[in-house]
């Protein structure tokens, strides 16, 4: 797409995708049970409310799986405490604004060349985004520890869909909240905290290898 966005996001233009182009986007569907599980997992961390696609502020249609996620899970402003900065979810009416700094430049509104039109930031930890890929429904993360703009590689898939992401991040927050003092006297995470986070993730992901790898990406560097 060649739209020139304003500082508040892409503006209306005659270069918007044709109806046939929008219709060509695959319809990714989410299992009803996974939506229920995601809602139950996120419930302790903040308000959930039914949100409809009309609240999406972009010109292109909201991917069908994200529409279902906001309709049936409905995170508003959610903050999940974890090691380092908290994990953040946004309400649908602010989701488009949260693309600033990824899809377009915060100050100038210019589109950023390394952003794929198929991507939408659906959650963040600091400036590190969790990216929904419309063609597959998967959630991507950028590898490395230097933040989005300084990364060396393209984002890689870490979750099968947005409901798995929600359940996994909630599991991290639940494990973290169990410990009043998660640090050793020399300010390392205790083995118990790391083990609890990995176990919580394994319960969602079904794989110890996946759980430990994701824990390391989320700052639990001693996870094995």
C-alpha positions, 0 to 999 in steps of 0.5 A: 500500500502506498498511502501517506499517513498523518502523524496520527496514522494513515489518512484516507486515500484513493490508494486504499485496497480494492474490495477484491484485495480485501476479500482475498485475505484469508479468513482465520477462525478461532476455536470457541473453546480457545476463546473461552480459555483466553477470556478466563486466563486474562480475566484476573488482569483487568477489564474485558468487554465485548468490542466490535470491528466498528471500533477498529480505526483503520481503513483495511478490515480487521482480520477475522480472528482478531475480530473474534478475539475482541468480540469474545475475549475483549481485553481493554487496557490490561497490564500483566506484571512480569520480570522487567516491564509489564506485558500490555494489551490494548482496547480495540479502539486504541489498537490502530494508534499502537501501530505508531513506531512500527507501521509509521514514524511517531513524529513524521507519520511516514510509513516505515519500510521494514513493516509488513502490511500483514502485521498488527501489533496486538500486545507489547512489553516495553517497545517490544511488540507481539505481532499478529500476522494476518495471513496465518493468524500466528503471533511473531516476536522479534528475536534478540535483546536490543529492541525492535529498531535495533533487531538484526533479524526478521520477527519469528513465530512464537504462538499459533494464534492470538488466544495461545498468546493470551493464555501464555502471557497470562500464565507468566503473570500468574506464576510471577504473582505467586512470589512476594520476593522473586530475587536472590540477595544479589538480584538474580531471579530465584530458581523457583520463579523461573521454574514456575514460569516455565511450568506455567508456559508448558501447561499452555504450549504443551512443550517444555522446549517451547516453554523454556525458549519463550521464557528466555525471550520474556526475560527469564534468561536462566530458563532451561 
